[in-house]
Amino acid sequence: MEPTYDDILRAKSMNTDKIRKTSLVYSPTFSMMSESKVFLKSEFQQKTGAFKIRGAYYKIQNLTDEEKKKGVIAASAGNHAQGVAYAAKAENIQCTIVMPKNASPAKVSATKWYGADVILEGTNYDEASAAAKEIAKETGSIMIHAFDDPDIIAGQGVIGLEILEEMPDVEEIYVPIGGGGLAAGILIAIKEHNPQVKVIGVQSRSFPSMYESWKKGAITSVGGARTIADGISVKVPGQITFSIIKNLIDDIVLVDDSEITKAMFLLMERMKVVIEPAGAVGLAYLISQKPSPGKKVVSILAGGNIDMYLLGQIVDKGLAAMGRLLKITVLLPDRPGAFKEIVDEISAANANIVEVVHDRLSSHISAGSAAVTLSLETAGKEQSIKLIDTFRKKNIQFKLLT
């Protein structure tokens, strides 16, 4: 059964100190970049670092005493796992979580820390979910679905109520979509209160399952390409969530990894906050496409749980995308002073060398030569282009890597 507006009100009334009312923050920087009035709903500040705790905790609160004795099981790439584990521990319920084998080590570790037994199975959410359902049949544990459950949807929908309470004149809301639980809940809350507010779902271009299902009018299995947005990498949307979204949503749009990376980098540099890829897709669309000039919009920063190794790559790729990290390989005669000539040109351009890799031995490098790969920090694209032009004018052999 689909949840109702009253269910969302009930979920809000049952919120305890375990659920935070997250802040809604105006961003002058992203407003300028998107040509909109951008407010950010800070769900990364939620306990367990993501919005998923809302639905998980409400679902577990609604279990009967007999159901609680059976324990709970869930499948998740990370955020739902932590939400269920946290809620189960708070209610003293045995908890098992099935996570994909390629899940973020940080999310696996955090889920274990919250007290859950973790099983690694499958290469994506859908395979992990199938394994969890089999275990639930064998053990009798109560399955806590990541998105296709009325209580889960109702719990997530409280976010919509919070936005309306703080900003009743909001015009558009941009919501990440994986399986659709967050979007479905927010749609019910928003459209019941004010149907004029537009709700736009945002998916990864690599996993556009809800987008394709919405376009075709029927649930469609799509996706499988690599993406950094593992939290919304869902091949098949939920039946309940699809039913709600197809009737209420105003639009569904797509972003790619490069747009997500840029948004994450800018969030770190300009606002000093760390947001995971799936949590940044709404903002990524706003600043890359500028779809709502002059309008008052909310982008939901759905979570902040990111692997630290990926975070380092995001910084490097973000710098490169903005022209502030230049990586080149220079082919030099293997003689004293040859490299100094290159360094002098870099110094004259006021660029900073952050990494040097010197290679004489690779098979593609001829005898008497050396290849030097340089990572250079610059002030921006203009300075990088100027340095590249200098190398060309001086007939320096180089290959541009970024």
Secondary structure, DSSP 4 states (H G I P E B T S, - for coil): ----HHHHHHHHHT--TTS----EEE-HHHHHHHTSEEEEEEGGGSGGGBTHHHHHHHHHHTS-HHHHHH-EEEE-SSHHHHHHHHHHHHTT--EEEEE-TTS-HHHHHHHHHTT-EEEE-SSSHHHHHHHHHHHHHHH-PEE--SSSSHHHHHHHHHHHHHHHHH-TT--EEEEE-SSSHHHHHHHHHHHHH-TTSEEEEEEETT--HHHHHHHHTS------S--S-GGG--SS--HHHHHHHHHH-SEEEEE-HHHHHHHHHHHHHHH-----GGGGHHHHHHHHH--STT-EEEEEE-B----HHHHHHHHHHHHHHTT-EEEEEEEEESSTTHHHHHHHHHHHTT-EEEEEEEES-STTSPTTEEEEEEEEE-SSHHHHHHHHHHHHHTT--EEE--
